[in-house]
């Protein structure tokens, strides 16, 4: 039995054994996390912050575009819904979260 135990010890501590650890073992994971943070997570957080600011700054008379491409002027504001005037006299009820872009004043002047 002694010779078997000795053979196992040599196999686990030989030149082909895995490294014992250290900071170099974790370096690839840290690099991947930093890469994902700057490529995916950070831009998404920035977009979410800008969208929140847009929702808070909405006022009656603002010209906006929805996710579906519908452009109109805000005629009524609710807590979670907005009424858009898409043509003179034609109004559409949309969710606030569906608004993605605020246009400069006067952009829809020729249409509305």
Chimera marker file (.cmm) of the C-alpha trace (Angstrom):
<marker_set name="trace">
<marker id="1" x="0.000" y="0.000" z="0.000" r="1" g="1" b="0" radius="0.5"/>
<marker id="2" x="2.841" y="2.369" z="0.594" r="1" g="1" b="0" radius="0.5"/>
<marker id="3" x="3.922" y="2.270" z="-3.028" r="1" g="1" b="0" radius="0.5"/>
<marker id="4" x="0.381" y="3.114" z="-4.215" r="1" g="1" b="0" radius="0.5"/>
<marker id="5" x="0.140" y="6.122" z="-1.905" r="1" g="1" b="0" radius="0.5"/>
<marker id="6" x="3.550" y="7.298" z="-3.019" r="1" g="1" b="0" radius="0.5"/>
<marker id="7" x="2.501" y="7.075" z="-6.679" r="1" g="1" b="0" radius="0.5"/>
<marker id="8" x="-0.607" y="9.175" z="-6.042" r="1" g="1" b="0" radius="0.5"/>
<marker id="9" x="1.402" y="11.842" z="-4.301" r="1" g="1" b="0" radius="0.5"/>
<marker id="10" x="3.830" y="12.115" z="-7.171" r="1" g="1" b="0" radius="0.5"/>
<marker id="11" x="1.000" y="12.385" z="-9.697" r="1" g="1" b="0" radius="0.5"/>
<marker id="12" x="-0.690" y="15.275" z="-7.880" r="1" g="1" b="0" radius="0.5"/>
<marker id="13" x="2.449" y="17.285" z="-7.195" r="1" g="1" b="0" radius="0.5"/>
<marker id="14" x="4.374" y="16.664" z="-10.386" r="1" g="1" b="0" radius="0.5"/>
<marker id="15" x="5.280" y="19.089" z="-13.136" r="1" g="1" b="0" radius="0.5"/>
<marker id="16" x="1.911" y="18.599" z="-14.898" r="1" g="1" b="0" radius="0.5"/>
<marker id="17" x="-0.163" y="19.563" z="-11.847" r="1" g="1" b="0" radius="0.5"/>
<marker id="18" x="-2.470" y="22.614" z="-11.883" r="1" g="1" b="0" radius="0.5"/>
<marker id="19" x="-1.214" y="25.861" z="-10.330" r="1" g="1" b="0" radius="0.5"/>
<marker id="20" x="-1.961" y="26.326" z="-6.663" r="1" g="1" b="0" radius="0.5"/>
<marker id="21" x="-3.916" y="29.592" z="-7.150" r="1" g="1" b="0" radius="0.5"/>
<marker id="22" x="-2.996" y="33.160" z="-6.567" r="1" g="1" b="0" radius="0.5"/>
<marker id="23" x="-4.139" y="36.329" z="-8.202" r="1" g="1" b="0" radius="0.5"/>
<marker id="24" x="-3.171" y="35.180" z="-11.679" r="1" g="1" b="0" radius="0.5"/>
<marker id="25" x="-5.839" y="32.471" z="-11.535" r="1" g="1" b="0" radius="0.5"/>
<marker id="26" x="-8.556" y="35.130" z="-11.123" r="1" g="1" b="0" radius="0.5"/>
<marker id="27" x="-7.173" y="37.639" z="-13.606" r="1" g="1" b="0" radius="0.5"/>
<marker id="28" x="-9.135" y="36.330" z="-16.644" r="1" g="1" b="0" radius="0.5"/>
<marker id="29" x="-12.411" y="36.558" z="-14.711" r="1" g="1" b="0" radius="0.5"/>
<marker id="30" x="-11.669" y="40.120" z="-13.623" r="1" g="1" b="0" radius="0.5"/>
<marker id="31" x="-10.779" y="41.153" z="-17.176" r="1" g="1" b="0" radius="0.5"/>
<marker id="32" x="-13.978" y="39.590" z="-18.550" r="1" g="1" b="0" radius="0.5"/>
<marker id="33" x="-16.106" y="41.317" z="-15.884" r="1" g="1" b="0" radius="0.5"/>
<marker id="34" x="-14.540" y="44.721" z="-16.604" r="1" g="1" b="0" radius="0.5"/>
<marker id="35" x="-15.063" y="44.199" z="-20.342" r="1" g="1" b="0" radius="0.5"/>
<marker id="36" x="-18.740" y="43.271" z="-19.866" r="1" g="1" b="0" radius="0.5"/>
<marker id="37" x="-19.221" y="46.220" z="-17.500" r="1" g="1" b="0" radius="0.5"/>
<marker id="38" x="-17.971" y="48.798" z="-20.010" r="1" g="1" b="0" radius="0.5"/>
<marker id="39" x="-19.547" y="47.205" z="-23.097" r="1" g="1" b="0" radius="0.5"/>
<marker id="40" x="-22.979" y="46.153" z="-21.801" r="1" g="1" b="0" radius="0.5"/>
<marker id="41" x="-23.932" y="47.200" z="-18.270" r="1" g="1" b="0" radius="0.5"/>
<marker id="42" x="-22.714" y="50.813" z="-18.138" r="1" g="1" b="0" radius="0.5"/>
<marker id="43" x="-24.362" y="51.961" z="-21.410" r="1" g="1" b="0" radius="0.5"/>
<marker id="44" x="-27.652" y="50.332" z="-20.375" r="1" g="1" b="0" radius="0.5"/>
<marker id="45" x="-27.595" y="52.143" z="-17.029" r="1" g="1" b="0" radius="0.5"/>
<marker id="46" x="-26.864" y="55.430" z="-18.826" r="1" g="1" b="0" radius="0.5"/>
<marker id="47" x="-29.823" y="54.909" z="-21.209" r="1" g="1" b="0" radius="0.5"/>
<marker id="48" x="-32.131" y="54.079" z="-18.300" r="1" g="1" b="0" radius="0.5"/>
<marker id="49" x="-31.073" y="57.250" z="-16.472" r="1" g="1" b="0" radius="0.5"/>
<marker id="50" x="-31.669" y="59.406" z="-19.574" r="1" g="1" b="0" radius="0.5"/>
<marker id="51" x="-35.107" y="57.818" z="-20.125" r="1" g="1" b="0" radius="0.5"/>
<marker id="52" x="-36.058" y="58.470" z="-16.489" r="1" g="1" b="0" radius="0.5"/>
<marker id="53" x="-35.059" y="62.134" z="-16.873" r="1" g="1" b="0" radius="0.5"/>
<marker id="54" x="-37.148" y="62.345" z="-20.063" r="1" g="1" b="0" radius="0.5"/>
<marker id="55" x="-40.199" y="60.920" z="-18.280" r="1" g="1" b="0" radius="0.5"/>
<marker id="56" x="-39.809" y="63.366" z="-15.391" r="1" g="1" b="0" radius="0.5"/>
<marker id="57" x="-39.429" y="66.377" z="-17.692" r="1" g="1" b="0" radius="0.5"/>
<marker id="58" x="-42.489" y="65.691" z="-19.898" r="1" g="1" b="0" radius="0.5"/>
<marker id="59" x="-44.925" y="68.595" z="-20.050" r="1" g="1" b="0" radius="0.5"/>
<marker id="60" x="-48.093" y="69.427" z="-21.888" r="1" g="1" b="0" radius="0.5"/>
<marker id="61" x="-47.212" y="70.668" z="-25.390" r="1" g="1" b="0" radius="0.5"/>
<marker id="62" x="-43.992" y="68.665" z="-25.759" r="1" g="1" b="0" radius="0.5"/>
<marker id="63" x="-43.501" y="66.922" z="-29.088" r="1" g="1" b="0" radius="0.5"/>
<marker id="64" x="-42.471" y="63.280" z="-28.696" r="1" g="1" b="0" radius="0.5"/>
<marker id="65" x="-41.932" y="60.015" z="-30.588" r="1" g="1" b="0" radius="0.5"/>
<marker id="66" x="-43.044" y="56.607" z="-29.281" r="1" g="1" b="0" radius="0.5"/>
<marker id="67" x="-41.331" y="53.224" z="-29.633" r="1" g="1" b="0" radius="0.5"/>
<marker id="68" x="-43.611" y="52.396" z="-32.538" r="1" g="1" b="0" radius="0.5"/>
<marker id="69" x="-42.613" y="55.550" z="-34.408" r="1" g="1" b="0" radius="0.5"/>
<marker id="70" x="-45.799" y="57.492" z="-33.661" r="1" g="1" b="0" radius="0.5"/>
<marker id="71" x="-45.059" y="61.215" z="-33.373" r="1" g="1" b="0" radius="0.5"/>
<marker id="72" x="-47.344" y="63.671" z="-31.651" r="1" g="1" b="0" radius="0.5"/>
<marker id="73" x="-47.810" y="66.484" z="-29.179" r="1" g="1" b="0" radius="0.5"/>
<marker id="74" x="-48.570" y="65.763" z="-25.515" r="1" g="1" b="0" radius="0.5"/>
<marker id="75" x="-52.073" y="67.014" z="-24.738" r="1" g="1" b="0" radius="0.5"/>
<marker id="76" x="-52.723" y="65.344" z="-21.359" r="1" g="1" b="0" radius="0.5"/>
<marker id="77" x="-50.408" y="63.791" z="-18.796" r="1" g="1" b="0" radius="0.5"/>
<marker id="78" x="-51.357" y="61.023" z="-16.415" r="1" g="1" b="0" radius="0.5"/>
<marker id="79" x="-49.359" y="59.053" z="-13.887" r="1" g="1" b="0" radius="0.5"/>
<marker id="80" x="-48.669" y="56.151" z="-16.227" r="1" g="1" b="0" radius="0.5"/>
<marker id="81" x="-50.375" y="57.206" z="-19.469" r="1" g="1" b="0" radius="0.5"/>
<marker id="82" x="-50.039" y="60.137" z="-21.864" r="1" g="1" b="0" radius="0.5"/>
<marker id="83" x="-52.536" y="61.393" z="-24.444" r="1" g="1" b="0" radius="0.5"/>
<marker id="84" x="-50.835" y="62.373" z="-27.701" r="1" g="1" b="0" radius="0.5"/>
<marker id="85" x="-52.409" y="64.549" z="-30.354" r="1" g="1" b="0" radius="0.5"/>
<marker id="86" x="-51.219" y="62.951" z="-33.599" r="1" g="1" b="0" radius="0.5"/>
<marker id="87" x="-53.380" y="65.051" z="-35.947" r="1" g="1" b="0" radius="0.5"/>
<marker id="88" x="-55.511" y="68.059" z="-35.147" r="1" g="1" b="0" radius="0.5"/>
<marker id="89" x="-58.380" y="66.538" z="-33.180" r="1" g="1" b="0" radius="0.5"/>
<marker id="90" x="-57.067" y="62.955" z="-33.252" r="1" g="1" b="0" radius="0.5"/>
<marker id="91" x="-55.727" y="61.780" z="-29.908" r="1" g="1" b="0" radius="0.5"/>
<marker id="92" x="-54.037" y="58.524" z="-28.901" r="1" g="1" b="0" radius="0.5"/>
<marker id="93" x="-53.509" y="57.116" z="-25.409" r="1" g="1" b="0" radius="0.5"/>
<marker id="94" x="-49.998" y="55.651" z="-24.889" r="1" g="1" b="0" radius="0.5"/>
<marker id="95" x="-47.992" y="54.471" z="-21.903" r="1" g="1" b="0" radius="0.5"/>
<marker id="96" x="-45.362" y="56.837" z="-20.601" r="1" g="1" b="0" radius="0.5"/>
<marker id="97" x="-42.680" y="54.156" z="-20.952" r="1" g="1" b="0" radius="0.5"/>
<marker id="98" x="-43.395" y="53.949" z="-24.701" r="1" g="1" b="0" radius="0.5"/>
<marker id="99" x="-42.094" y="57.477" z="-25.253" r="1" g="1" b="0" radius="0.5"/>
<marker id="100" x="-38.456" y="57.296" z="-26.352" r="1" g="1" b="0" radius="0.5"/>
<marker id="101" x="-37.601" y="60.700" z="-27.762" r="1" g="1" b="0" radius="0.5"/>
<marker id="102" x="-38.520" y="64.330" z="-27.172" r="1" g="1" b="0" radius="0.5"/>
<marker id="103" x="-38.393" y="66.435" z="-30.333" r="1" g="1" b="0" radius="0.5"/>
<marker id="104" x="-37.443" y="70.116" z="-30.474" r="1" g="1" b="0" radius="0.5"/>
<marker id="105" x="-40.397" y="72.526" z="-30.307" r="1" g="1" b="0" radius="0.5"/>
<marker id="106" x="-41.917" y="73.237" z="-33.701" r="1" g="1" b="0" radius="0.5"/>
<marker id="107" x="-40.815" y="69.990" z="-35.352" r="1" g="1" b="0" radius="0.5"/>
<marker id="108" x="-44.395" y="68.813" z="-35.922" r="1" g="1" b="0" radius="0.5"/>
<marker id="109" x="-45.774" y="72.284" z="-36.666" r="1" g="1" b="0" radius="0.5"/>
<marker id="110" x="-46.619" y="71.511" z="-40.288" r="1" g="1" b="0" radius="0.5"/>
<marker id="111" x="-48.431" y="68.272" z="-39.406" r="1" g="1" b="0" radius="0.5"/>
<marker id="112" x="-50.455" y="69.316" z="-36.365" r="1" g="1" b="0" radius="0.5"/>
<link id1="1" id2="2" r="1" g="1" b="0" radius="0.2"/>
<link id1="2" id2="3" r="1" g="1" b="0" radius="0.2"/>
<link id1="3" id2="4" r="1" g="1" b="0" radius="0.2"/>
<link id1="4" id2="5" r="1" g="1" b="0" radius="0.2"/>
<link id1="5" id2="6" r="1" g="1" b="0" radius="0.2"/>
<link id1="6" id2="7" r="1" g="1" b="0" radius="0.2"/>
<link id1="7" id2="8" r="1" g="1" b="0" radius="0.2"/>
<link id1="8" id2="9" r="1" g="1" b="0" radius="0.2"/>
<link id1="9" id2="10" r="1" g="1" b="0" radius="0.2"/>
<link id1="10" id2="11" r="1" g="1" b="0" radius="0.2"/>
<link id1="11" id2="12" r="1" g="1" b="0" radius="0.2"/>
<link id1="12" id2="13" r="1" g="1" b="0" radius="0.2"/>
<link id1="13" id2="14" r="1" g="1" b="0" radius="0.2"/>
<link id1="14" id2="15" r="1" g="1" b="0" radius="0.2"/>
<link id1="15" id2="16" r="1" g="1" b="0" radius="0.2"/>
<link id1="16" id2="17" r="1" g="1" b="0" radius="0.2"/>
<link id1="17" id2="18" r="1" g="1" b="0" radius="0.2"/>
<link id1="18" id2="19" r="1" g="1" b="0" radius="0.2"/>
<link id1="19" id2="20" r="1" g="1" b="0" radius="0.2"/>
<link id1="20" id2="21" r="1" g="1" b="0" radius="0.2"/>
<link id1="21" id2="22" r="1" g="1" b="0" radius="0.2"/>
<link id1="22" id2="23" r="1" g="1" b="0" radius="0.2"/>
<link id1="23" id2="24" r="1" g="1" b="0" radius="0.2"/>
<link id1="24" id2="25" r="1" g="1" b="0" radius="0.2"/>
<link id1="25" id2="26" r="1" g="1" b="0" radius="0.2"/>
<link id1="26" id2="27" r="1" g="1" b="0" radius="0.2"/>
<link id1="27" id2="28" r="1" g="1" b="0" radius="0.2"/>
<link id1="28" id2="29" r="1" g="1" b="0" radius="0.2"/>
<link id1="29" id2="30" r="1" g="1" b="0" radius="0.2"/>
<link id1="30" id2="31" r="1" g="1" b="0" radius="0.2"/>
<link id1="31" id2="32" r="1" g="1" b="0" radius="0.2"/>
<link id1="32" id2="33" r="1" g="1" b="0" radius="0.2"/>
<link id1="33" id2="34" r="1" g="1" b="0" radius="0.2"/>
<link id1="34" id2="35" r="1" g="1" b="0" radius="0.2"/>
<link id1="35" id2="36" r="1" g="1" b="0" radius="0.2"/>
<link id1="36" id2="37" r="1" g="1" b="0" radius="0.2"/>
<link id1="37" id2="38" r="1" g="1" b="0" radius="0.2"/>
<link id1="38" id2="39" r="1" g="1" b="0" radius="0.2"/>
<link id1="39" id2="40" r="1" g="1" b="0" radius="0.2"/>
<link id1="40" id2="41" r="1" g="1" b="0" radius="0.2"/>
<link id1="41" id2="42" r="1" g="1" b="0" radius="0.2"/>
<link id1="42" id2="43" r="1" g="1" b="0" radius="0.2"/>
<link id1="43" id2="44" r="1" g="1" b="0" radius="0.2"/>
<link id1="44" id2="45" r="1" g="1" b="0" radius="0.2"/>
<link id1="45" id2="46" r="1" g="1" b="0" radius="0.2"/>
<link id1="46" id2="47" r="1" g="1" b="0" radius="0.2"/>
<link id1="47" id2="48" r="1" g="1" b="0" radius="0.2"/>
<link id1="48" id2="49" r="1" g="1" b="0" radius="0.2"/>
<link id1="49" id2="50" r="1" g="1" b="0" radius="0.2"/>
<link id1="50" id2="51" r="1" g="1" b="0" radius="0.2"/>
<link id1="51" id2="52" r="1" g="1" b="0" radius="0.2"/>
<link id1="52" id2="53" r="1" g="1" b="0" radius="0.2"/>
<link id1="53" id2="54" r="1" g="1" b="0" radius="0.2"/>
<link id1="54" id2="55" r="1" g="1" b="0" radius="0.2"/>
<link id1="55" id2="56" r="1" g="1" b="0" radius="0.2"/>
<link id1="56" id2="57" r="1" g="1" b="0" radius="0.2"/>
<link id1="57" id2="58" r="1" g="1" b="0" radius="0.2"/>
<link id1="58" id2="59" r="1" g="1" b="0" radius="0.2"/>
<link id1="59" id2="60" r="1" g="1" b="0" radius="0.2"/>
<link id1="60" id2="61" r="1" g="1" b="0" radius="0.2"/>
<link id1="61" id2="62" r="1" g="1" b="0" radius="0.2"/>
<link id1="62" id2="63" r="1" g="1" b="0" radius="0.2"/>
<link id1="63" id2="64" r="1" g="1" b="0" radius="0.2"/>
<link id1="64" id2="65" r="1" g="1" b="0" radius="0.2"/>
<link id1="65" id2="66" r="1" g="1" b="0" radius="0.2"/>
<link id1="66" id2="67" r="1" g="1" b="0" radius="0.2"/>
<link id1="67" id2="68" r="1" g="1" b="0" radius="0.2"/>
<link id1="68" id2="69" r="1" g="1" b="0" radius="0.2"/>
<link id1="69" id2="70" r="1" g="1" b="0" radius="0.2"/>
<link id1="70" id2="71" r="1" g="1" b="0" radius="0.2"/>
<link id1="71" id2="72" r="1" g="1" b="0" radius="0.2"/>
<link id1="72" id2="73" r="1" g="1" b="0" radius="0.2"/>
<link id1="73" id2="74" r="1" g="1" b="0" radius="0.2"/>
<link id1="74" id2="75" r="1" g="1" b="0" radius="0.2"/>
<link id1="75" id2="76" r="1" g="1" b="0" radius="0.2"/>
<link id1="76" id2="77" r="1" g="1" b="0" radius="0.2"/>
<link id1="77" id2="78" r="1" g="1" b="0" radius="0.2"/>
<link id1="78" id2="79" r="1" g="1" b="0" radius="0.2"/>
<link id1="79" id2="80" r="1" g="1" b="0" radius="0.2"/>
<link id1="80" id2="81" r="1" g="1" b="0" radius="0.2"/>
<link id1="81" id2="82" r="1" g="1" b="0" radius="0.2"/>
<link id1="82" id2="83" r="1" g="1" b="0" radius="0.2"/>
<link id1="83" id2="84" r="1" g="1" b="0" radius="0.2"/>
<link id1="84" id2="85" r="1" g="1" b="0" radius="0.2"/>
<link id1="85" id2="86" r="1" g="1" b="0" radius="0.2"/>
<link id1="86" id2="87" r="1" g="1" b="0" radius="0.2"/>
<link id1="87" id2="88" r="1" g="1" b="0" radius="0.2"/>
<link id1="88" id2="89" r="1" g="1" b="0" radius="0.2"/>
<link id1="89" id2="90" r="1" g="1" b="0" radius="0.2"/>
<link id1="90" id2="91" r="1" g="1" b="0" radius="0.2"/>
<link id1="91" id2="92" r="1" g="1" b="0" radius="0.2"/>
<link id1="92" id2="93" r="1" g="1" b="0" radius="0.2"/>
<link id1="93" id2="94" r="1" g="1" b="0" radius="0.2"/>
<link id1="94" id2="95" r="1" g="1" b="0" radius="0.2"/>
<link id1="95" id2="96" r="1" g="1" b="0" radius="0.2"/>
<link id1="96" id2="97" r="1" g="1" b="0" radius="0.2"/>
<link id1="97" id2="98" r="1" g="1" b="0" radius="0.2"/>
<link id1="98" id2="99" r="1" g="1" b="0" radius="0.2"/>
<link id1="99" id2="100" r="1" g="1" b="0" radius="0.2"/>
<link id1="100" id2="101" r="1" g="1" b="0" radius="0.2"/>
<link id1="101" id2="102" r="1" g="1" b="0" radius="0.2"/>
<link id1="102" id2="103" r="1" g="1" b="0" radius="0.2"/>
<link id1="103" id2="104" r="1" g="1" b="0" radius="0.2"/>
<link id1="104" id2="105" r="1" g="1" b="0" radius="0.2"/>
<link id1="105" id2="106" r="1" g="1" b="0" radius="0.2"/>
<link id1="106" id2="107" r="1" g="1" b="0" radius="0.2"/>
<link id1="107" id2="108" r="1" g="1" b="0" radius="0.2"/>
<link id1="108" id2="109" r="1" g="1" b="0" radius="0.2"/>
<link id1="109" id2="110" r="1" g="1" b="0" radius="0.2"/>
<link id1="110" id2="111" r="1" g="1" b="0" radius="0.2"/>
<link id1="111" id2="112" r="1" g="1" b="0" radius="0.2"/>
</marker_set>
